[in-house]
Amino acid sequence: MIITNAATGYMNKLNSFMDHVWDGFYTGQVRMSRFPSQIETLGDYEIDYTGTPPKKMRYKLISDIGGIKVKVKYDSATAYSVYVDGQKIEYTEWDTTIGRPGPLTKTQGCGENRYVGIENFLEFYITAGCEIEVRPDDAILTNVRLEWTLNEFYDDGGVTTF
């Protein structure tokens, strides 16, 4: 995982702690990976995963002050949602002038977010002491902003009917 801040030139390449349980050629994968980093709690950061991005991820900003905007790029069309304390935080309002959820204002508190389909990135705002969980949605998002579960979509004929 690589964390960058374009404004300051900050770049930090993170590796997960080693899983010391080996089962032949592969690690045992018996514990959750962690990617600790030290960052300044001002500005915007982008996270690029050097491998396949995880389907589920938790982010926690351990700080007394501040907040940051985080952008995560994904390599698939799966939509993602942000949860704070188990509650789903809806995307920012749809902006008809740009044809996507509106940019983050950083005024709605921890969890303010938007997922931009086609470009496949998630942005969220996290504040000091807040923990965010990112989960995949069982949905297909398009530019016309339709949302179905995958089962409903395919039961109704899928891409052929759509």
C-alpha positions as CSV (number, residue, x, y, z in Angstrom):
1,M,0.0,0.0,0.0
2,I,1.3,3.5,-0.9
3,I,0.0,6.6,0.9
4,T,0.6,9.9,-0.9
5,N,-0.2,13.6,-0.4
6,A,0.3,15.5,-3.7
7,A,0.3,18.9,-2.1
8,T,3.2,18.1,0.2
9,G,5.0,15.5,-1.8
10,Y,4.6,13.0,1.1
11,M,4.8,9.3,0.1
12,N,5.0,6.3,2.3
13,K,5.0,2.7,1.1
14,L,3.6,0.4,3.7
15,N,3.9,-3.3,4.2
16,S,1.7,-5.5,6.4
17,F,3.3,-7.2,9.4
18,M,4.6,-10.6,8.5
19,D,2.3,-13.6,9.2
20,H,4.7,-16.0,10.9
21,V,2.4,-19.0,10.5
22,W,3.5,-20.8,7.3
23,D,1.6,-23.7,5.8
24,G,3.8,-24.8,3.0
25,F,4.3,-22.2,0.3
26,Y,1.6,-19.7,1.6
27,T,1.2,-17.9,4.9
28,G,-1.4,-19.2,7.2
29,Q,-3.5,-16.0,6.9
30,V,-4.8,-16.4,10.4
31,R,-4.8,-12.8,11.5
32,M,-5.9,-9.5,10.1
33,S,-3.3,-7.4,8.2
34,R,-2.4,-4.1,9.6
35,F,-0.8,-1.1,7.9
36,P,0.3,1.5,10.5
37,S,1.5,4.8,9.3
38,Q,2.3,8.2,10.7
39,I,0.8,11.1,8.9
40,E,0.0,14.8,9.4
41,T,-3.7,15.3,10.2
42,L,-4.2,18.1,7.6
43,G,-4.7,17.6,3.9
44,D,-5.8,15.0,1.5
45,Y,-4.2,11.5,1.1
46,E,-4.5,8.9,-1.6
47,I,-4.1,5.2,-1.0
48,D,-2.9,2.9,-3.8
49,Y,-2.8,-0.8,-3.0
50,T,0.2,-2.5,-4.7
51,G,-1.8,-5.7,-4.9
52,T,-5.5,-6.4,-5.0
53,P,-7.4,-4.0,-2.8
54,P,-9.1,-5.7,0.1
55,K,-12.9,-6.1,-0.1
56,K,-13.3,-4.9,3.5
57,M,-11.0,-2.5,5.3
58,R,-11.0,-0.5,8.5
59,Y,-9.4,2.9,8.9
60,K,-8.8,4.6,12.2
61,L,-7.2,8.0,12.8
62,I,-5.6,7.9,16.2
63,S,-5.1,11.6,17.0
64,D,-6.4,14.3,19.3
65,I,-7.1,16.8,16.6
66,G,-7.7,17.2,12.9
67,G,-9.1,15.1,10.1
68,I,-8.1,14.0,6.6
69,K,-9.7,13.2,3.3
70,V,-8.7,9.7,2.0
71,K,-9.1,8.6,-1.6
72,V,-8.9,4.8,-2.4
73,K,-8.7,3.6,-6.0
74,Y,-10.3,0.2,-6.8
75,D,-9.6,-2.1,-9.8
76,S,-13.2,-3.4,-10.1
77,A,-16.6,-2.0,-10.6
78,T,-17.8,-3.1,-7.2
79,A,-19.4,-0.3,-5.3
80,Y,-18.3,0.4,-1.7
81,S,-20.0,2.0,1.3
82,V,-18.7,3.6,4.5
83,Y,-19.8,2.7,8.0
84,V,-19.2,4.5,11.2
85,D,-20.2,2.7,14.5
86,G,-22.0,0.1,12.3
87,Q,-24.2,2.7,10.7
88,K,-24.0,3.2,6.9
89,I,-23.2,6.7,5.9
90,E,-24.9,7.7,2.6
91,Y,-22.9,9.2,-0.2
92,T,-22.8,13.0,-0.7
93,E,-25.7,14.5,-2.6
94,W,-25.8,13.9,-6.3
95,D,-24.4,16.9,-8.2
96,T,-26.1,17.2,-11.6
97,T,-23.5,19.6,-12.9
98,I,-20.7,17.1,-12.6
99,G,-22.9,13.9,-13.0
100,R,-21.7,12.2,-9.8
101,P,-21.9,12.5,-6.1
102,G,-20.7,15.9,-5.0
103,P,-17.2,16.6,-3.7
104,L,-16.5,16.2,0.0
105,T,-17.0,19.4,2.1
106,K,-15.3,18.0,5.2
107,T,-18.1,19.7,7.2
108,Q,-20.5,16.7,7.7
109,G,-18.2,14.9,10.1
110,C,-16.5,11.5,10.2
111,G,-17.7,9.2,7.4
112,E,-18.7,11.9,4.8
113,N,-18.1,10.0,1.6
114,R,-18.7,9.4,-2.1
115,Y,-18.1,6.5,-4.4
116,V,-17.5,7.4,-8.1
117,G,-18.5,4.6,-10.4
118,I,-16.8,4.1,-13.8
119,E,-13.7,5.7,-12.3
120,N,-13.9,3.3,-9.3
121,F,-12.7,5.4,-6.4
122,L,-14.0,6.0,-2.9
123,E,-13.3,9.2,-1.0
124,F,-14.1,9.6,2.7
125,Y,-13.4,12.1,5.5
126,I,-12.1,10.7,8.8
127,T,-11.7,12.7,12.0
128,A,-9.5,12.2,15.0
129,G,-10.6,9.2,17.1
130,C,-13.0,7.9,14.4
131,E,-13.0,4.4,13.0
132,I,-14.4,3.8,9.5
133,E,-15.2,0.4,8.0
134,V,-15.4,0.1,4.2
135,R,-17.6,-2.7,2.8
136,P,-18.5,-3.8,-0.7
137,D,-22.1,-3.2,-1.7
138,D,-24.2,-5.8,-3.5
139,A,-25.0,-3.3,-6.2
140,I,-24.2,-2.2,-9.6
141,L,-23.8,1.6,-9.9
142,T,-24.1,3.4,-13.3
143,N,-24.0,7.0,-14.5
144,V,-27.8,7.0,-14.4
145,R,-27.6,6.2,-10.6
146,L,-29.6,3.0,-10.5
147,E,-29.2,0.5,-7.6
148,W,-30.2,-3.1,-7.4
149,T,-28.9,-6.2,-5.6
150,L,-27.0,-8.5,-8.0
151,N,-29.7,-11.1,-7.6
152,E,-32.5,-8.7,-8.5
153,F,-30.5,-7.5,-11.5
154,Y,-29.8,-11.0,-12.9
155,D,-33.3,-12.4,-12.0
156,D,-34.8,-9.6,-14.2
157,G,-32.7,-10.5,-17.3
158,G,-29.4,-8.8,-16.3
159,V,-27.4,-7.0,-19.0
160,T,-29.7,-8.4,-21.7
161,T,-32.8,-6.7,-20.3
162,F,-31.0,-3.6,-19.0
